[in-house]
Amino acid sequence: MRVTPPDLELWLTRYVRALAAAESQDVEVVSREPDTLKVPLARPLIVLRDDSGARVDLPTFDRSVGFSVLGGTKQAPQPVNDLARWLIAVLMDDAIVEAEGSPIASVDWDGFNGPYPVNDPLNVARRYGTAQYTVVGTW
C-alpha cells in the first residue's frame, strides 16, 4: 500500500508562526534560510527544516527536524537564547500532537538536542537544535 509522508516542514512552519503571533513573539518563521541574509536582522529569524527519517510501519514515519534561531549580535545573544528556548519548549510540548491538522503522532523525547550556539561568519547570534517525532502519512 502506498503511504505518503506528511509535509512536516510546511505544517511546523505554519504552526510555529501562528503560536509566535499568538504569544507576541516578533519573529519571522521560514523553512529556508534566505540566500542573501544581511545583518542586522530587522526581526529574529526561525528556520525549521525536516531532515527526514525512516518509515516505521505502514502509516508512520520517524522525522527529525533541525531548527536555527538567528538574531541580535554575537556580543548580545541573550534575546536569541531566550527565543531558542521558547522554540524548543513549543516543539517538545505534547500539545503539538493534538493541534489542528497535526501529522505528529508522538513526540520522541530522546531526539531533542539543544539549543546550542553555532558560530556564524556574520555578526549574528545563532542557536541550533533538533526535534524528533513520529508522524502519520496519508494513503
N, CA and C atoms as an extended XYZ file, in Angstrom:
417
Properties=species:S:1:pos:R:3:atomname:S:1:resname:S:1:resid:I:1 pbc="F F F"
N         0.841       -1.180        0.000 N   MET     1
C         0.000        0.000        0.000 CA  MET     1
C         0.889        1.248        0.000 C   MET     1
N         0.540        2.208       -0.816 N   ARG     2
C         1.315        3.444       -0.941 CA  ARG     2
C         0.886        4.432        0.146 C   ARG     2
N         1.844        4.874        0.951 N   VAL     3
C         1.591        5.862        2.003 CA  VAL     3
C         2.556        7.027        1.782 C   VAL     3
N         2.023        8.234        1.727 N   THR     4
C         2.826        9.439        1.502 CA  THR     4
C         3.132       10.101        2.835 C   THR     4
N         4.408       10.357        3.120 N   PRO     5
C         4.739       11.061        4.355 CA  PRO     5
C         4.159       12.477        4.333 C   PRO     5
N         3.856       13.033        5.502 N   PRO     6
C         3.310       14.392        5.541 CA  PRO     6
C         4.391       15.432        5.235 C   PRO     6
N         3.947       16.613        4.855 N   ASP     7
C         4.862       17.740        4.669 CA  ASP     7
C         5.026       18.403        6.041 C   ASP     7
N         5.850       17.778        6.870 N   LEU     8
C         6.035       18.232        8.245 CA  LEU     8
C         6.646       19.627        8.293 C   LEU     8
N         7.559       19.909        7.400 N   GLU     9
C         8.207       21.221        7.364 CA  GLU     9
C         7.173       22.334        7.164 C   GLU     9
N         6.273       22.149        6.228 N   LEU    10
C         5.228       23.142        5.965 CA  LEU    10
C         4.304       23.280        7.171 C   LEU    10
N         3.861       22.148        7.727 N   TRP    11
C         2.945       22.206        8.855 CA  TRP    11
C         3.604       22.873       10.060 C   TRP    11
N         4.826       22.478       10.394 N   LEU    12
C         5.524       23.064       11.552 CA  LEU    12
C         5.773       24.564       11.378 C   LEU    12
N         6.123       24.968       10.175 N   THR    13
C         6.361       26.388        9.920 CA  THR    13
C         5.088       27.186       10.202 C   THR    13
N         3.968       26.715        9.704 N   ARG    14
C         2.691       27.393        9.950 CA  ARG    14
C         2.327       27.365       11.435 C   ARG    14
N         2.541       26.227       12.071 N   TYR    15
C         2.204       26.066       13.493 CA  TYR    15
C         3.019       27.018       14.359 C   TYR    15
N         4.327       27.040       14.169 N   VAL    16
C         5.199       27.911       14.971 CA  VAL    16
C         4.905       29.378       14.668 C   VAL    16
N         4.669       29.694       13.416 N   ARG    17
C         4.329       31.080       13.041 CA  ARG    17
C         3.059       31.538       13.770 C   ARG    17
N         2.027       30.686       13.794 N   ALA    18
C         0.769       31.034       14.460 CA  ALA    18
C         0.958       31.176       15.967 C   ALA    18
N         1.701       30.269       16.580 N   LEU    19
C         1.950       30.368       18.025 CA  LEU    19
C         2.769       31.609       18.369 C   LEU    19
N         3.760       31.907       17.547 N   ALA    20
C         4.580       33.097       17.789 CA  ALA    20
C         3.701       34.346       17.755 C   ALA    20
N         2.813       34.438       16.787 N   ALA    21
C         1.917       35.593       16.690 CA  ALA    21
C         0.981       35.648       17.891 C   ALA    21
N         0.433       34.503       18.289 N   ALA    22
C        -0.494       34.454       19.421 CA  ALA    22
C         0.184       34.809       20.739 C   ALA    22
N         1.486       34.536       20.838 N   GLU    23
C         2.224       34.779       22.078 CA  GLU    23
C         3.116       36.012       21.981 C   GLU    23
N         2.844       36.871       21.005 N   SER    24
C         3.556       38.157       20.827 CA  SER    24
C         5.057       38.001       20.658 C   SER    24
N         5.470       36.950       19.979 N   GLN    25
C         6.875       36.775       19.625 CA  GLN    25
C         7.066       37.420       18.250 C   GLN    25
N         7.802       38.499       18.184 N   ASP    26
C         8.001       39.215       16.924 CA  ASP    26
C         9.150       38.572       16.160 C   ASP    26
N         8.823       37.530       15.383 N   VAL    27
C         9.827       36.747       14.655 CA  VAL    27
C         9.338       36.450       13.252 C   VAL    27
N        10.280       36.100       12.403 N   GLU    28
C         9.960       35.572       11.082 CA  GLU    28
C        10.221       34.064       11.142 C   GLU    28
N         9.283       33.257       10.643 N   VAL    29
C         9.415       31.793       10.675 CA  VAL    29
C         9.382       31.298        9.235 C   VAL    29
N        10.456       30.607        8.836 N   VAL    30
C        10.600       30.149        7.459 CA  VAL    30
C        11.129       28.715        7.432 C   VAL    30
N        11.103       28.120        6.249 N   SER    31
C        11.644       26.767        6.098 CA  SER    31
C        13.001       26.759        5.400 C   SER    31
N        13.442       27.909        4.915 N   ARG    32
C        14.764       28.005        4.287 CA  ARG    32
C        15.400       29.329        4.661 C   ARG    32
N        16.667       29.260        4.983 N   GLU    33
C        17.397       30.493        5.292 CA  GLU    33
C        17.582       31.288        3.999 C   GLU    33
N        17.308       32.575        4.035 N   PRO    34
C        17.477       33.377        2.819 CA  PRO    34
C        18.908       33.307        2.281 C   PRO    34
N        19.047       33.252        0.954 N   ASP    35
C        20.375       33.213        0.331 CA  ASP    35
C        21.160       34.493        0.592 C   ASP    35
N        20.460       35.579        0.743 N   THR    36
C        21.105       36.892        0.906 CA  THR    36
C        20.824       37.441        2.297 C   THR    36
N        21.162       36.671        3.309 N   LEU    37
C        20.951       37.091        4.691 CA  LEU    37
C        21.858       38.271        5.010 C   LEU    37
N        21.254       39.350        5.462 N   LYS    38
C        22.018       40.552        5.798 CA  LYS    38
C        21.752       40.927        7.244 C   LYS    38
N        22.791       41.331        7.933 N   VAL    39
C        22.653       41.765        9.319 CA  VAL    39
C        22.897       43.264        9.399 C   VAL    39
N        22.291       43.921       10.361 N   PRO    40
C        21.448       43.324       11.397 CA  PRO    40
C        20.079       42.936       10.857 C   PRO    40
N        19.526       41.866       11.410 N   LEU    41
C        18.198       41.413       11.021 CA  LEU    41
C        17.152       42.349       11.623 C   LEU    41
N        16.129       42.663       10.851 N   ALA    42
C        15.047       43.515       11.357 CA  ALA    42
C        14.300       42.813       12.492 C   ALA    42
N        14.124       41.494       12.353 N   ARG    43
C        13.470       40.662       13.373 CA  ARG    43
C        14.239       39.353       13.466 C   ARG    43
N        14.202       38.703       14.624 N   PRO    44
C        14.831       37.378       14.708 CA  PRO    44
C        14.216       36.432       13.684 C   PRO    44
N        14.991       35.450       13.283 N   LEU    45
C        14.602       34.505       12.255 CA  LEU    45
C        14.640       33.084       12.824 C   LEU    45
N        13.536       32.349       12.632 N   ILE    46
C        13.473       30.924       12.971 CA  ILE    46
C        13.411       30.161       11.659 C   ILE    46
N        14.326       29.184       11.505 N   VAL    47
C        14.346       28.341       10.316 CA  VAL    47
C        14.082       26.904       10.768 C   VAL    47
N        13.040       26.287       10.213 N   LEU    48
C        12.679       24.905       10.532 CA  LEU    48
C        12.943       24.039        9.313 C   LEU    48
N        13.611       22.902        9.518 N   ARG    49
C        13.999       22.038        8.401 CA  ARG    49
C        13.674       20.584        8.736 C   ARG    49
N        12.949       19.912        7.849 N   ASP    50
C        12.660       18.490        8.001 CA  ASP    50
C        13.848       17.700        7.466 C   ASP    50
N        14.520       16.967        8.347 N   ASP    51
C        15.681       16.175        7.949 CA  ASP    51
C        15.326       14.728        7.615 C   ASP    51
N        14.033       14.453        7.502 N   SER    52
C        13.520       13.162        7.094 CA  SER    52
C        13.770       12.087        8.151 C   SER    52
N        13.655       10.841        7.754 N   GLY    53
C        13.822        9.713        8.654 CA  GLY    53
C        13.230        8.465        8.022 C   GLY    53
N        13.241        7.389        8.765 N   ALA    54
C        12.820        6.085        8.252 CA  ALA    54
C        11.314        5.871        8.389 C   ALA    54
N        10.804        4.981        7.566 N   ARG    55
C         9.421        4.533        7.725 CA  ARG    55
C         9.413        3.523        8.861 C   ARG    55
N         8.480        3.682        9.788 N   VAL    56
C         8.419        2.819       10.969 CA  VAL    56
C         7.519        1.616       10.724 C   VAL    56
N         6.315        1.882       10.240 N   ASP    57
C         5.399        0.814        9.867 CA  ASP    57
C         4.474        1.361        8.794 C   ASP    57
N         3.374        0.693        8.524 N   LEU    58
C         2.542        1.067        7.382 CA  LEU    58
C         2.202        2.558        7.334 C   LEU    58
N         1.624        3.156        8.384 N   PRO    59
C         1.242        4.565        8.228 CA  PRO    59
C         2.208        5.569        8.856 C   PRO    59
N         3.248        5.120        9.563 N   THR    60
C         4.058        6.073       10.337 CA  THR    60
C         5.515        6.145        9.885 C   THR    60
N         6.098        7.314       10.152 N   PHE    61
C         7.474        7.619        9.779 CA  PHE    61
C         8.159        8.324       10.945 C   PHE    61
N         9.448        8.062       11.124 N   ASP    62
C        10.264        8.868       12.029 CA  ASP    62
C        10.650       10.137       11.290 C   ASP    62
N        10.623       11.267       11.969 N   ARG    63
C        11.047       12.515       11.356 CA  ARG    63
C        11.905       13.294       12.334 C   ARG    63
N        13.064       13.710       11.834 N   SER    64
C        13.969       14.566       12.582 CA  SER    64
C        13.849       15.977       12.018 C   SER    64
N        13.771       16.945       12.896 N   VAL    65
C        13.646       18.344       12.497 CA  VAL    65
C        14.826       19.117       13.072 C   VAL    65
N        15.476       19.893       12.217 N   GLY    66
C        16.526       20.789       12.676 CA  GLY    66
C        15.974       22.201       12.717 C   GLY    66
N        16.394       22.962       13.719 N   PHE    67
C        15.953       24.353       13.766 CA  PHE    67
C        17.118       25.274       14.087 C   PHE    67
N        17.067       26.450       13.483 N   SER    68
C        18.035       27.510       13.757 CA  SER    68
C        17.269       28.748       14.172 C   SER    68
N        17.838       29.474       15.113 N   VAL    69
C        17.295       30.760       15.538 CA  VAL    69
C        18.423       31.765       15.397 C   VAL    69
N        18.177       32.819       14.642 N   LEU    70
C        19.190       33.845       14.377 CA  LEU    70
C        18.643       35.211       14.754 C   LEU    70
N        19.537       36.050       15.247 N   GLY    71
C        19.138       37.419       15.566 CA  GLY    71
C        20.198       38.099       16.396 C   GLY    71
N        19.975       39.366       16.663 N   GLY    72
C        20.894       40.114       17.515 CA  GLY    72
C        22.312       40.085       16.978 C   GLY    72
N        23.249       40.053       17.917 N   THR    73
C        24.671       40.013       17.575 CA  THR    73
C        25.375       38.973       18.430 C   THR    73
N        26.581       38.635       18.039 N   LYS    74
C        27.375       37.696       18.829 CA  LYS    74
C        27.683       38.269       20.206 C   LYS    74
N        27.783       39.583       20.284 N   GLN    75
C        28.111       40.238       21.546 CA  GLN    75
C        26.900       40.342       22.479 C   GLN    75
N        25.695       40.220       21.942 N   ALA    76
C        24.465       40.345       22.739 CA  ALA    76
C        23.489       39.228       22.348 C   ALA    76
N        23.800       37.985       22.729 N   PRO    77
C        22.994       36.849       22.276 CA  PRO    77
C        21.758       36.534       23.122 C   PRO    77
N        21.564       37.193       24.245 N   GLN    78
C        20.514       36.774       25.178 CA  GLN    78
C        19.116       36.705       24.566 C   GLN    78
N        18.684       37.693       23.770 N   PRO    79
C        17.340       37.561       23.173 CA  PRO    79
C        17.204       36.320       22.275 C   PRO    79
N        18.256       35.962       21.573 N   VAL    80
C        18.216       34.760       20.726 CA  VAL    80
C        18.213       33.506       21.599 C   VAL    80
N        18.976       33.517       22.684 N   ASN    81
C        18.955       32.387       23.617 CA  ASN    81
C        17.540       32.172       24.148 C   ASN    81
N        16.891       33.257       24.562 N   ASP    82
C        15.535       33.166       25.103 CA  ASP    82
C        14.558       32.647       24.048 C   ASP    82
N        14.649       33.159       22.830 N   LEU    83
C        13.764       32.731       21.750 CA  LEU    83
C        13.997       31.258       21.407 C   LEU    83
N        15.233       30.819       21.386 N   ALA    84
C        15.537       29.414       21.080 CA  ALA    84
C        14.983       28.487       22.159 C   ALA    84
N        15.033       28.907       23.418 N   ARG    85
C        14.449       28.096       24.490 CA  ARG    85
C        12.923       28.073       24.379 C   ARG    85
N        12.328       29.205       23.999 N   TRP    86
C        10.876       29.240       23.764 CA  TRP    86
C        10.515       28.241       22.656 C   TRP    86
N        11.286       28.260       21.565 N   LEU    87
C        11.006       27.395       20.430 CA  LEU    87
C        11.114       25.923       20.800 C   LEU    87
N        12.151       25.526       21.511 N   ILE    88
C        12.271       24.100       21.837 CA  ILE    88
C        11.165       23.671       22.790 C   ILE    88
N        10.720       24.586       23.660 N   ALA    89
C         9.585       24.261       24.535 CA  ALA    89
C         8.321       24.032       23.697 C   ALA    89
N         8.103       24.848       22.689 N   VAL    90
C         6.961       24.677       21.778 CA  VAL    90
C         7.059       23.334       21.066 C   VAL    90
N         8.230       23.020       20.544 N   LEU    91
C         8.404       21.788       19.774 CA  LEU    91
C         8.301       20.540       20.644 C   LEU    91
N         8.668       20.634       21.935 N   MET    92
C         8.602       19.489       22.849 CA  MET    92
C         7.236       19.312       23.490 C   MET    92
N         6.394       20.307       23.415 N   ASP    93
C         5.096       20.283       24.091 CA  ASP    93
C         4.200       19.206       23.481 C   ASP    93
N         3.668       18.330       24.322 N   ASP    94
C         2.770       17.274       23.846 CA  ASP    94
C         1.523       17.823       23.161 C   ASP    94
N         1.195       19.088       23.398 N   ALA    95
C         0.031       19.702       22.754 CA  ALA    95
C         0.173       19.711       21.235 C   ALA    95
N         1.394       19.600       20.735 N   ILE    96
C         1.631       19.607       19.293 CA  ILE    96
C         0.946       18.425       18.610 C   ILE    96
N         0.788       17.332       19.343 N   VAL    97
C         0.139       16.135       18.790 CA  VAL    97
C        -1.340       16.404       18.528 C   VAL    97
N        -1.973       17.189       19.390 N   GLU    98
C        -3.409       17.428       19.290 CA  GLU    98
C        -3.758       18.717       18.560 C   GLU    98
N        -2.766       19.441       18.067 N   ALA    99
C        -3.027       20.683       17.345 CA  ALA    99
C        -3.796       20.384       16.060 C   ALA    99
N        -4.599       21.339       15.633 N   GLU   100
C        -5.417       21.148       14.441 CA  GLU   100
C        -4.553       20.796       13.224 C   GLU   100
N        -4.909       19.706       12.560 N   GLY   101
C        -4.210       19.284       11.356 CA  GLY   101
C        -2.847       18.662       11.585 C   GLY   101
N        -2.477       18.425       12.844 N   SER   102
C        -1.140       17.908       13.133 CA  SER   102
C        -0.926       16.507       12.571 C   SER   102
N         0.177       16.321       11.839 N   PRO   103
C         0.528       14.985       11.372 CA  PRO   103
C         1.360       14.219       12.405 C   PRO   103
N         1.627       14.852       13.545 N   ILE   104
C         2.507       14.278       14.567 CA  ILE   104
C         1.713       13.332       15.459 C   ILE   104
N         2.172       12.078       15.523 N   ALA   105
C         1.527       11.071       16.362 CA  ALA   105
C         2.146       11.025       17.748 C   ALA   105
N         3.451       11.297       17.834 N   SER   106
C         4.107       11.319       19.143 CA  SER   106
C         5.382       12.149       19.084 C   SER   106
N         5.733       12.669       20.254 N   VAL   107
C         6.963       13.427       20.452 CA  VAL   107
C         7.995       12.448       21.000 C   VAL   107
N         9.125       12.310       20.324 N   ASP   108
C        10.163       11.357       20.733 CA  ASP   108
C        11.239       12.091       21.525 C   ASP   108
N        11.146       12.018       22.851 N   TRP   109
C        11.977       12.826       23.753 CA  TRP   109
C        13.464       12.672       23.517 C   TRP   109
N        13.921       11.478       23.189 N   ASP   110
C        15.371       11.274       23.061 CA  ASP   110
C        15.958       11.900       21.805 C   ASP   110
N        15.131       12.467       20.943 N   GLY   111
C        15.623       13.103       19.726 CA  GLY   111
C        15.743       14.613       19.821 C   GLY   111
N        15.599       15.163       21.024 N   PHE   112
C        15.718       16.613       21.210 CA  PHE   112
C        17.108       16.960       21.714 C   PHE   112
N        17.735       17.900       21.047 N   ASN   113
C        19.053       18.397       21.449 CA  ASN   113
C        19.070       19.910       21.290 C   ASN   113
N        19.823       20.560       22.171 N   GLY   114
C        19.975       22.000       22.062 CA  GLY   114
C        18.905       22.730       22.835 C   GLY   114
N        18.815       23.990       22.601 N   PRO   115
C        19.575       24.754       21.612 CA  PRO   115
C        20.994       25.046       22.094 C   PRO   115
N        21.903       25.057       21.142 N   TYR   116
C        23.281       25.370       21.475 CA  TYR   116
C        23.846       26.359       20.469 C   TYR   116
N        24.888       27.100       20.874 N   PRO   117
C        25.442       28.122       19.984 CA  PRO   117
C        26.182       27.509       18.804 C   PRO   117
N        26.044       28.165       17.661 N   VAL   118
C        26.755       27.785       16.449 CA  VAL   118
C        27.459       29.037       15.946 C   VAL   118
N        28.727       28.901       15.625 N   ASN   119
C        29.468       30.045       15.112 CA  ASN   119
C        28.961       30.403       13.722 C   ASN   119
N        28.850       31.679       13.452 N   ASP   120
C        28.362       32.165       12.171 CA  ASP   120
C        29.356       33.186       11.652 C   ASP   120
N        29.648       33.189       10.355 N   PRO   121
C        30.589       34.185        9.828 CA  PRO   121
C        30.040       35.615        9.914 C   PRO   121
N        28.706       35.739        9.964 N   LEU   122
C        28.100       37.058       10.126 CA  LEU   122
C        28.045       37.417       11.615 C   LEU   122
N        27.940       38.686       11.911 N   ASN   123
C        27.814       39.106       13.305 CA  ASN   123
C        26.357       38.956       13.733 C   ASN   123
N        25.951       37.705       13.939 N   VAL   124
C        24.604       37.370       14.354 CA  VAL   124
C        24.697       36.215       15.349 C   VAL   124
N        23.858       36.254       16.380 N   ALA   125
C        23.786       35.129       17.310 CA  ALA   125
C        22.968       34.030       16.641 C   ALA   125
N        23.495       32.812       16.644 N   ARG   126
C        22.804       31.669       16.021 CA  ARG   126
C        22.754       30.537       17.037 C   ARG   126
N        21.551       29.958       17.185 N   ARG   127
C        21.357       28.793       18.037 CA  ARG   127
C        20.738       27.696       17.189 C   ARG   127
N        21.127       26.446       17.458 N   TYR   128
C        20.661       25.307       16.677 CA  TYR   128
C        20.155       24.223       17.616 C   TYR   128
N        19.207       23.445       17.144 N   GLY   129
C        18.714       22.312       17.910 CA  GLY   129
C        18.000       21.328       17.006 C   GLY   129
N        17.624       20.191       17.600 N   THR   130
C        16.896       19.169       16.847 CA  THR   130
C        15.672       18.716       17.627 C   THR   130
N        14.691       18.228       16.884 N   ALA   131
C        13.471       17.659       17.446 CA  ALA   131
C        13.202       16.346       16.729 C   ALA   131
N        12.482       15.452       17.377 N   GLN   132
C        12.203       14.136       16.791 CA  GLN   132
C        10.743       13.777       17.024 C   GLN   132
N        10.098       13.310       15.952 N   TYR   133
C         8.687       12.953       16.021 CA  TYR   133
C         8.411       11.651       15.289 C   TYR   133
N         7.289       11.037       15.626 N   THR   134
C         6.686       10.010       14.805 CA  THR   134
C         5.475       10.677       14.149 C   THR   134
N         5.409       10.592       12.821 N   VAL   135
C         4.332       11.253       12.081 CA  VAL   135
C         3.526       10.220       11.295 C   VAL   135
N         2.323       10.612       10.937 N   VAL   136
C         1.423        9.733       10.204 CA  VAL   136
C         1.276       10.237        8.779 C   VAL   136
N         1.423        9.328        7.836 N   GLY   137
C         1.250        9.667        6.431 CA  GLY   137
C        -0.191        9.496        5.991 C   GLY   137
N        -0.399        9.691        4.703 N   THR   138
C        -1.740        9.532        4.131 CA  THR   138
C        -1.692        8.521        2.994 C   THR   138
N        -2.829        7.878        2.762 N   TRP   139
C        -2.917        6.974        1.622 CA  TRP   139
C        -4.212        7.143        0.912 C   TRP   139
